[in-house]
Amino acid sequence: MAIEMEQFYDIFFEESLEGLDVMEQSLLSMNSGSETDLEIINNIFRAAHSIKGGSGTFGFTEVAEFTHVLETLLDEARDGKYTLTEESIELLLRSCDCLRNMIFALQAKESIDTEQSKELIEAFNKILDEENGGGGSAPSAELASESNASAEDDGLKNWQIVFVPEPEVLQTGNEPLRLFKELAALGELSCKAHFDKLPSCEELIADECYLSWTLELKNSDASEEEILEVFDWVIDECKLEVKAVSGETEQDVEREVESKSAEVHEEKEIPNAKEEPKQAPKPVAAKPAAPKSGGNENAGSAASASASSIRVGIDKVDNLFNLVGELVITQSMLSELGNNFDMTKLEKLSSGLEQLLQNTKEMQESVMRIRMLPISFAFNRFPRMIRDLSVKIGKKVELIIQGESTELDKTVMEKISDPLVHLVRNAIDHGIETAEERLEKGKPETGHIRLDAYHQGGNIVIEVGDDGKGLNKDAIFNKAVEKGLIERDVQLTEPEIFDLIFQPGFSTAQQVSDISGRGVGMDVVKRNIKSLGGRILIESKIDVGTTIKVHLPLTLAILDGQLVRVGEEVYVVPLLAIVESLQIKSELVNRVSGDILLYRLREDNVPIIRIYEEFGIEADNVDIDNALLVVVEGDGQKVGLLVDELLAQQQVVIKSLESNYKRVDGVSGATILGDGSVSMIIDIPGLISYSSKRSRKRSHVKAA
Amino acid sequence: MAQILIVDDSASMRNMVVTTLKSAGHQVVDAPDGQAGLDKAKSGRFDAVVTDLNMPVMNGIELVKNLRNLSSYKYTPILLLTTESSMDKKAAGKEAGATGWLVKPFNPEKLISTVARVLS
């Protein structure tokens, strides 16, 4: 039966990337030159070692070759023969990037770019050469080229083997009988045991071997190597002689083989070295190579690449398992109850149903927890990033991470990762001052970036803080005026001014650096966060620092919704999008350009969207007077939704409409309500753009 | 058919070994490190143990030593998964009482035949 190696690839990729993360973190925690914690080096070594083992086995030769060199250096470091320097740590960090790129390329089934790895291999070999005069360079190629020198002619041969094991041979589980069975498979075996060393019964120790043997292997096509291979594992624990005895010419090539372990081990390598290319599927060279160097650019693909599977702590699965057990008990209790039900059992029934409710709720929570990962998965990339960035721009920055065990849905985590990178880059680039500036202001020379995460209500809050110069209100205001984003005479509150930095095309940096400040970014950050149903807030004080708070829902699978009724239909409006709900006062309604109605909400004019019109259904109430208006906000725009009735608020499980039906404008998904009916979840930004498109079309039609 | 314990910290290797040995008709139990392997060995009865060398918590050598100290695993075949670069580890493994080794990278056929070798 052939085993499909490909089925293990995904796990290998995933664990290799995890291993690289561990490696990177360990490297970053190391202070070069100083006495390094052996456990840290061990961690790094193990990560490299695992990747090497796996890549070799799964046929990823390039990765295996590269990690082999890494491993050799790390092994020396582990044995204390070599002390890792600043330079070698830097090289190892670059190797992490390089390996990541290689794995991404493998994942994408692209060909591997070996340019970078070759360069790194060279650098490592140089270090190794310097350390021990050339002993370090990988000998694998030489090994393979060392040919099977004694490939015998293929005639059948007779062999005589003298096998004298040491007494302890049995204690390693090497049973001589097993070896003989293996030999017997190579030809006709006859066996003579020597009992001369066998002690008397009283002196005999049960688990020691006192026997030795002379074996004759006749009519065998096995080579000397094959015979030696049988004894491979016991070669250090026995005296072994293997002689070829030809039937006619006794004095044939007689080769005495003393148990020189080194020689035998090397021979052992040969078949393996030769096997390797056979099982290595050549990567298909279809597309140009994967992204080059630079760890952080790849983060996005890392996230999407790992979307395929999830690792779950066993306790979570156990918990779920327990709950399923309870559910089964409740179920059997209820069906028992149903067998011969009469009204006297009503109380039992209702308590059973209550229990069922409880079970379901707990199970829902438990399943949700399975999708939850600690935010450290997203935070872990930052130590490296901050290290690299602070070196690059010459600022002293220290990272403080808090709340890294706070859990967050995997999908949300993947999507929040890039915006966070952007926020952190901004903080270093624009927030933290240079060391001189800081000293002048009487602040400590080293700036601090703080990452924090915590739960608040049903949300997770992620904070990116710095103790830098803070946001300059006047500079932002002037810049916004200059860019034509606002009028000079508007009065804005502080949060409103801060909010301007999220406007497209806004950048306060005097100079555009390659770290941040290209003017694109903050608006994308805000859009991404909003698309996750989240909010972003800024707190800032001049010369004290800036803190950006990102509020996110814990999961994208469940939504807090407000149920509204329009005619026969019940829709779900995301609770987060709702600003307020009110009863329309007709004097506040303005009719503009034909069909469009605006509602005067304090200082805002809010367009009214009639849901029944947009979705083409019948409503109870088409009269605008005293109707119910749900004011919602989407994409920075407020609109009022005209509904017949406000129903309950509840959590709904989001089902994809696209995968079950097709995309529908103005609807983001569907859910199933308690009574079994299907309810559409309104996509507020989608509905706004759909509605304005429709009204434009209508006015066109009218004009024509 | 035999009961085999595989101990390796790499999930992909573990998975591959488990799948391969199962396909050869064995019953396989796996553990992610030496300590977990030792615990499983104590609570079960295995005809052979296959273990990696470099593992967190308890490495392969320690595991072999510990297993050999248990009367029920005194003669049980124990195979080490090694790489060609760890020659001295093989010696250390033998010293600790390992039966033999399997050099990484190996293919499924090699794994099956090597395990069959110690089970015969």
Interface residues (C-beta under 8 A of the other chain):
Chain A: M1 A2 I3 M5 Q7 F8 Y9 I11 F12 E14 E15 N43 F45 R46 H49 S50 K52 G53 G54 G56 T57 F58 G59 A64 H68 E71 T72 D75 S140 L143 L170 Q171 T172 G173 N174 E175 R178 K181 E182 D207 D232 W233 D236 E237 S261 H265 K268 E269 N272 A273 E275 E276 K278 Q279
Chain B: D9 S10 A11 S12 M13 N15 M16 T19 T20 S23 A24 D52 N54 M55 P56 R68 K74 Y75 T76 P77 I78 L81 T83 E84 S85 M87 K90 A91 K94 G97 A98 T99 G100 W101 V103 K104 P105 F106 N107 P108 K110 R117 V118 S120
